């Protein structure tokens, strides 16, 4: 058993913390994520413009058939 000296930290404490960006992106694309938000532009507390954002981020799987029978929704 090794005991660290007073005032020192173990070597693992200086390594990266959290989840690496590549792992996070892989997990998000595997399961999907919904991003939504609102932006309001106002002058003197009078709202002039409101923008709403709703986006679905997901990966595409070739094994899952398309829900439409023709070439696509457009």
Secondary structure as UniProt FT lines:
FT   TURN            6..7
FT   HELIX           11..14
FT   HELIX           21..31
FT   STRAND          33..43
FT   TURN            44..45
FT   STRAND          46..57
FT   TURN            62..63
//
